[in-house]
Amino acid sequence: MAEKALKNIKPKATFTEGSLFKNIILFSLPLMASQILQVLFNISDVIVVGKGVENSTIPVGAVGSTSTLLTLFTGFLIGLGAGINVKTAQYLGANKKKDVKETVDTSLIISALSGVVIFVICFTLARPMLSLLNTKPELLDKAVTYFKIFSLGMPALAIFNYGNGVLSAAGDTKRPLIYLTVSGLLNIALNFFFVLVCRIDVEGVATASVITQYISAIAVIVRLVRIKEAHRLDFKTFTVSGKKSLEVIALGVPAGIQNGIFAVANIFIQVGINKFTYKQVTGINTAQNADTIIYNVMSAFYTACSTFIGQNYGAGKRDRMIKSYYVTSLYAFIFGLLLGAFAFFKGDLFLRLFTEDPEVIAAGMEKFKVMGFSFCVSAFMDNSIAASRGIGKSLAPTIIVILGSCVFRVVWIYTVFAHFNTIPSLFLLYPVSWIITAIAETTYFFVSLKKSKPTVATVAVPAENN
């Protein structure tokens, strides 16, 4: 029955022909917008609490204090979705419909289970984890409350990133954007309702985020069920493959760890941040919202890199793989440079969205002055990791990240920062670690690419414009 159903659906591979400059930007812009909207779930919480609650410094600081842990766990789910994206793209590029179906079906189970496990961890260990971060006592109770409620949405985040990975592998980055736009607007409306009408701060904004996360997850599943292409989700012929489980886990889990591992290092950084006054902590945490936006804008090109390289790897087109790497690196660098320049020169405008406290704004700007022209450097590290993932290499890049970024950052905190104890001495660790890791990751990608043997599609796949 499954074999018969597969004959009636068509493969979809968009990126093995045509202009890479054009297709990559058309692919990336909707994905960029959708990733920013995911970030805005948390940022809108901070804005509404900051503007809608009297004596808002503590609620704003409490929500901001959860950002490192939220990045850790949501980063894992995003990375898992990226691994699913690559495997789906490779099989689409090779026109292997049966493998596409098994990957799509099996990945749904893996993602759902991952979301449930992360929810249990976050909900049961919220206070111990936040305490380990040296969260300020005056912020701790509200931070725990926010984190516990937000964790209820982790299964939904897992499902959405699964669906987003599958759809983007086939070139559809627009519909996830539509779903997140609708749910994001609803999230903001619910934030205002809970804070201004119901007069509840962190509980209200966290609940709003959870509700809208489930709405976007349901929407993406409905889309996968309704499509007719090879990557559709058909529960009547649902197939779970042990082999595909191992493939997805082997690529997706290291990819998730790659995303999460930065948050692990950032936990040590957060401990360093928490040594400052609570207003400085609030300012730095508020500025990190800008970091998250910039990273997510740039990461749209990393997803494009994995997807384009994955499809062309499946189609056996090595030259397009290399060009895809260069084009996505260039785009990520340019966007990182422009957004970083805005943070450096006009970051106070962004900070005033959250607070009018001059001490909080001053602390945030001190961070921007260090980080502003550093973001673009990270493009060469992260895009090389994405490129390696596109050819199925995920474990070694994870090890390199652990050594080049995470271990290095921890050493920096206990040496350079411990000596100076200033905001600039803390955040200089980012550009230094990015440069070191970028050299290693880029070298690894090109060596691995030279040794790799891209497959050739079993049937020619018609090109389509995205």
Secondary structure, DSSP 8 states (H G I E B T S, - for coil): -HHHHHHTSB----SSSS-HHHHHHHHHHHHHHHHHHHHHHHHHHHHHHHHHSTTTHHHHHHHHHTHHHHHHHHHHHHHHHHHHHHHHHHHHHTT-HHHHHHHHHHHHHHHHHHHHHHHHHHHHSHHHHHHHTT--HHHHHHHHHHHHHHHTTHHHHHHHHHHHHHHHHTT--HHHHHHHHHHHHHHHHHHHIIIIIS---HHHHHHHHHHHHHHHHHHHHHHHHH--BTT---GGG----HHHHHHHHHHHHHHHHHHHHHHHHHHHHHHHHTTS-HHHHHHHHHHHHHHHHHHHHHHHHHHHHHHHHHHHHHHT-HHHHHHHHHHHHHHHHHHHHHHHHHHHHHHHHHHTTT---HHHHHHHHHHHHHHTTTGGGHHHHHHHHHHHHHTT--HHHHHHHIIIIIIHHHHHIIIIIHHH-SHHHHHTHHHHHHHHHHHHHHHHHHHHHHH------SS-------
